């Protein structure tokens, strides 16, 4: 009986498993036991299964240990003091936004003040670092606040597109762990990763779920308080380093945030409900008028949608577009036989009546709290000079 192949160990963050090693006589293109191969720097061949999860990531994304000019590429992870911290870092790498979100400033209708402030706080320091030194050191913490559905996440994606930075899309589930002590370690590892991949942006969506107000009158678990303290410490440390790491936070409940966090979020930008001009642009994009069809009443839509958010307007346009489809579906249901897909008739145009029906069936979702956001903006917000 032939000898059993030698066994090597594959290090994995959640345990170890044994896999057969590649026969040294195989060439680089051969595959054994379903495992692909890769070439070491010294010319020897290794199984993909023998690689660590980060070596596999680098291989899959074309990142080599040494570039064509001989300079080493930046590793996916910085060196950590323990295997535990490395394992936590591996879980956070799933929240790094891969690729370009491809959201341009022009694709966001309105919000000119918010866009101007974001460009001033994040985009310009990355493009022109020469001017942002000393007293003009860039703001490291930015808060986007406003009613739901007004485009806060879209603005964050536009920042990632414009700046081409490493973008960490973080929510409460990313940094909250059931294991004692892991939540604050995750916060620490997150900021170490961000500094390692600088320039980078940490986007904390719905930040009120992570760091609401602290106080004796509030029932607060000890682990939650430790997480908040660690986040405050790490954000304070950003102002003592030269790395371009920005914390971009978004919330619908800015008045729920802790005062210490508000101090660290130095730029506080209101993302308001869209004004008439922005609403008109949204309707023209979502419900374009075709030359062979009757023009749609954009003026009526703008007039009747005061207090609607961007997501409300999208729902309204969807409801209007459903009206001709409903008429067509009613006709198709009357037929006894199923119509082949290539013989299905086209959906009819959207009419003024369809628009009126959609306006009756759609209601705004966030207009009642608009004065409260204006009050918070007057007390704590940042305002752009015209």
C-alpha positions in Angstrom: 0.0 0.0 0.0 1.3 3.4 -0.9 2.4 5.7 1.9 -0.2 8.2 3.1 0.5 11.8 2.0 2.1 14.1 4.5 -0.3 16.2 6.5 0.1 19.9 7.1 -2.0 22.3 9.2 -4.2 25.1 7.9 -4.6 27.9 10.4 -8.2 29.2 10.6 -9.5 31.7 13.0 -12.1 29.3 14.5 -10.0 26.2 14.8 -7.7 23.9 12.9 -8.2 21.2 10.3 -5.9 18.9 8.5 -5.6 18.8 4.7 -3.3 16.7 2.5 -0.2 18.5 1.3 0.6 18.8 -2.3 3.0 16.4 -3.9 6.3 18.2 -4.5 6.4 16.8 -8.1 3.2 18.5 -9.1 3.5 21.6 -11.3 1.9 24.9 -10.4 -1.1 24.3 -12.6 -2.1 20.9 -11.2 -4.9 20.4 -8.7 -5.0 17.7 -6.0 -7.9 16.9 -3.8 -9.9 19.9 -5.2 -7.4 22.5 -3.9 -5.8 25.0 -6.2 -2.1 25.9 -5.9 0.0 29.0 -5.5 3.7 29.8 -5.7 5.8 30.8 -2.8 8.3 33.6 -3.0 11.1 30.9 -3.0 9.5 29.0 -5.9 7.9 26.2 -3.9 4.3 25.3 -4.5 1.6 25.5 -1.7 -2.0 24.5 -1.6 -4.6 27.2 -1.4 -5.9 25.3 1.6 -2.5 25.8 3.3 -2.8 29.6 3.1 -4.2 31.7 5.9 -7.6 33.4 5.2 -5.8 36.7 4.6 -3.3 35.2 2.1 -6.3 33.7 0.3 -8.0 37.2 0.3 -4.8 38.8 -1.1 -4.5 36.1 -3.8 -8.2 36.4 -4.8 -7.9 40.2 -5.1 -4.6 40.2 -6.9 -2.5 41.5 -3.9 1.0 40.1 -3.9 3.5 40.0 -1.1 5.8 42.1 -3.3 4.9 44.4 -6.1 6.4 44.6 -9.6 8.8 47.2 -8.4 10.0 45.1 -5.5 8.2 47.1 -2.9 6.0 45.1 -0.5 2.2 45.6 -0.7 0.3 46.8 2.4 -1.1 43.7 4.2 -4.8 43.3 4.9 -4.1 43.5 8.7 -1.6 45.3 10.8 0.4 43.2 13.2 -1.6 42.5 16.4 -0.3 41.6 19.8 -2.4 38.5 20.2 -4.3 35.9 18.1 -7.5 36.9 19.7 -7.2 40.5 18.4 -6.4 39.1 15.0 -9.5 37.0 15.0 -11.6 40.0 15.9 -10.0 41.9 13.1 -10.9 39.2 10.7 -14.6 39.6 11.6 -14.4 43.3 11.0 -12.9 43.0 7.5 -16.3 41.8 6.3 -17.5 45.4 6.9 -15.0 47.0 4.6 -16.8 48.2 1.6 -15.3 46.4 -1.4 -15.2 48.3 -4.6 -16.5 51.8 -5.5 -20.1 52.6 -4.4 -20.4 54.7 -7.6 -22.6 57.4 -6.0 -21.8 60.8 -7.5 -22.6 64.1 -5.9 -24.7 64.9 -9.0 -26.9 61.9 -8.4 -28.1 63.3 -5.1 -30.7 65.9 -5.7 -30.7 69.0 -3.5 -28.8 69.0 -0.2 -26.4 71.6 -1.5 -25.4 72.8 2.0 -24.8 69.3 3.3 -22.7 68.4 0.3 -20.7 71.6 0.6 -19.9 71.0 4.3 -18.9 67.3 3.6 -16.6 68.4 0.8 -15.0 70.9 3.1 -14.6 68.5 6.0 -13.6 65.3 4.3 -12.9 65.6 0.5 -10.7 68.7 0.5 -8.3 67.5 3.3 -7.6 64.3 1.3 -7.2 66.0 -2.0 -5.1 68.9 -0.7 -3.4 67.9 2.5 -0.9 70.7 2.2 -3.4 73.3 3.4 -4.8 71.3 6.3 -2.1 71.5 8.9 -1.7 73.1 12.3 -4.8 75.0 13.3 -6.5 73.8 10.0 -6.2 70.1 10.9 -9.2 68.5 9.3 -12.3 67.6 11.4 -12.1 63.9 12.3 -15.8 63.5 13.4 -18.8 64.4 11.3 -22.5 63.8 12.2 -25.2 63.6 9.6 -28.6 64.0 11.2 -32.1 64.5 9.9 -35.4 62.8 9.2 -35.4 59.2 7.9 -35.1 58.7 4.1 -33.4 62.1 3.3 -30.2 60.7 1.9 -27.7 60.4 4.8 -26.4 57.0 3.7 -26.3 58.2 0.1 -24.1 61.1 1.2 -21.8 58.7 3.0 -21.5 56.6 -0.2 -20.8 59.7 -2.2 -17.9 60.5 0.2 -16.5 57.0 -0.3 -16.8 57.4 -4.1 -15.3 60.9 -4.3 -12.4 60.2 -1.9 -11.6 56.6 -2.9 -10.8 55.8 0.7 -11.1 52.6 2.6 -14.7 52.6 3.7 -15.8 50.8 6.9 -19.6 50.4 6.9 -20.2 49.7 10.6 -23.5 49.1 12.4 -24.3 48.1 15.9 -24.2 44.4 15.0 -20.5 44.8 13.8 -19.2 45.9 17.2 -21.5 44.4 19.8 -20.6 40.9 21.0 -22.2 38.6 23.5 -18.8 37.7 24.9 -17.6 39.8 27.8 -14.9 42.3 26.8 -15.1 41.7 23.1 -17.2 44.7 22.2 -14.6 47.2 23.4 -11.9 45.1 21.8 -13.8 45.3 18.5 -13.9 49.1 18.8 -10.1 49.2 19.4 -9.4 46.8 16.5 -11.7 48.8 14.2 -9.7 52.0 14.7 -6.4 50.2 14.4 -7.6 48.8 11.0 -8.7 52.3 9.9 -5.3 53.8 10.8 -3.6 50.9 9.0 -5.6 51.5 5.8 -5.6 55.3 6.0 -6.9 57.4 4.4 -10.1 55.7 5.6 -13.7 56.5 6.6 -15.6 54.8 9.4 -19.3 55.1 8.7 -21.3 54.5 11.9 -24.9 54.1 10.7 -27.7 54.7 13.3 -25.1 55.7 15.8 -27.8 56.4 18.5 -28.1 52.6 18.8 -24.4 52.4 19.9 -23.9 55.5 22.0 -27.0 57.0 23.5 -27.0 59.2 26.5 -25.4 57.9 29.7 -26.6 58.6 33.2 -27.6 57.2 36.6 -31.3 57.4 35.8 -30.9 55.2 32.7 -30.9 51.4 33.0 -27.6 50.6 31.2 -25.7 47.4 31.1 -22.0 47.5 32.2 -20.8 46.1 28.8 -22.7 48.8 27.0 -21.1 51.5 29.1 -17.6 50.0 28.5 -18.3 50.0 24.7 -19.3 53.7 24.8 -16.2 54.6 26.8 -13.9 52.8 24.4 -15.5 54.5 21.4 -15.1 57.9 23.0 -11.4 57.2 23.9 -10.6 56.0 20.3 -12.3 59.0 18.8 -10.4 61.3 21.1 -7.2 59.7 19.9 -7.8 60.6 16.3 -7.0 64.2 17.0 -3.6 63.2 18.3 -2.5 61.4 15.1 -1.6 62.5 11.6 -3.4 59.7 9.8 -6.5 60.7 7.8 -9.1 58.7 9.6 -12.6 60.2 9.5 -15.6 59.0 11.6 -18.8 59.7 9.6 -21.9 59.0 11.7 -25.6 59.1 10.8 -28.7 59.2 13.0 -32.4 60.0 13.0 -32.3 60.8 16.7 -29.5 63.3 17.3 -31.0 64.4 20.7 -30.5 60.9 22.0 -26.7 61.1 21.6 -24.4 61.4 24.6 -23.0 64.9 25.1 -19.4 63.6 25.0 -20.0 62.1 21.6 -21.5 65.3 20.3 -18.3 67.1 21.3 -16.2 64.6 19.3 -18.5 64.9 16.3 -17.2 68.3 15.5 -19.2 68.9 12.3 -22.9 68.3 12.7 -24.7 68.6 9.4 -28.5 68.7 8.9 -29.8 66.6 6.0 -33.3 68.1 5.7 -36.4 67.2 3.8 -36.0 68.0 0.1 -37.1 71.4 -1.1 -39.3 72.0 -4.2 -36.4 72.2 -6.7 -34.9 68.9 -5.4 -38.4 67.2 -5.5 -38.9 68.3 -9.0 -35.5 66.8 -10.0 -36.4 63.5 -8.3 -39.7 63.3 -10.1 -38.1 64.0 -13.5 -35.6 61.2 -12.9 -38.0 58.6 -11.6 -41.0 59.4 -13.8 -39.5 60.8 -17.1 -41.9 62.1 -19.7 -41.6 60.3 -23.1 -42.0 62.4 -26.3 -44.9 60.3 -27.6 -46.8 60.5 -24.3 -48.7 63.3 -22.6 -46.4 65.3 -20.2 -46.7 64.5 -16.6 -47.9 67.2 -14.1 -44.6 67.8 -12.3 -45.8 71.1 -10.8 -48.8 69.3 -9.2 -46.4 66.6 -7.8 -44.1 69.2 -6.3 -47.0 71.2 -4.8 -48.6 68.1 -3.2 -45.5 66.6 -1.8 -44.4 69.3 0.7 -42.9 67.4 3.7 -42.1 64.2 1.8 -38.7 62.7 2.2 -36.6 61.2 -0.7 -37.8 57.7 0.1 -41.4 58.9 0.3 -41.1 60.3 -3.2 -39.7 57.1 -4.5 -42.7 55.2 -3.0 -45.1 57.7 -4.6 -43.5 57.2 -8.0 -43.6 53.5 -7.6 -47.3 53.6 -6.7 -48.0 55.8 -9.8 -46.1 53.3 -12.0 -48.1 50.4 -10.6 -51.4 51.8 -11.9 -51.0 51.0 -15.6 -49.5 47.6 -14.6 -52.6 46.8 -12.5 -54.8 47.5 -15.5 -52.8 45.3 -17.7 -52.7 42.5 -15.1 -56.5 42.6 -14.8 -56.8 42.0 -18.6 -54.3 39.2 -18.5 -56.2 37.5 -15.6 -59.3 37.4 -17.7 -57.6 35.1 -20.3 -57.9 31.4 -19.7 -54.5 30.5 -21.0 -51.1 31.7 -19.8 -49.6 34.2 -22.3 -46.1 33.3 -23.4 -43.5 35.8 -22.2 -42.5 36.9 -25.7 -46.2 37.7 -26.5 -46.9 39.8 -23.4 -48.1 43.3 -24.3 -46.3 46.4 -23.2 -47.4 48.4 -20.0 -49.3 51.5 -20.8 -48.2 55.0 -20.0 -48.7 56.7 -16.7 -51.6 59.2 -16.8 -52.6 62.2 -14.7 -55.3 60.1 -13.0 -52.6 57.6 -12.0 -50.6 60.5 -10.4 -53.7 61.6 -8.5 -54.4 58.1 -7.2 -50.8 57.7 -6.0 -51.0 61.0 -4.2 -54.1 59.9 -2.3 -52.5 56.5 -1.3 -49.1 57.8 -0.2 -48.4 59.8 3.0 -45.2 61.4 4.2 -43.4 59.5 7.0 -41.2 62.0 8.8 -42.6 65.6 8.4 -44.0 65.8 11.9 -40.6 65.9 13.5 -39.0 68.4 11.0 -39.3 71.3 13.5 -37.4 69.3 16.1 -34.5 68.8 13.7 -34.5 72.5 12.9 -34.3 73.3 16.6 -31.4 70.8 17.1 -29.6 72.3 14.1 -29.9 75.8 15.4 -28.5 74.7 18.8 -25.7 72.3 17.7 -25.5 72.3 13.9 -22.8 73.5 11.5 -23.8 76.0 8.9 -22.1 76.7 5.6 -21.3 80.2 4.6 -22.8 81.3 1.2 
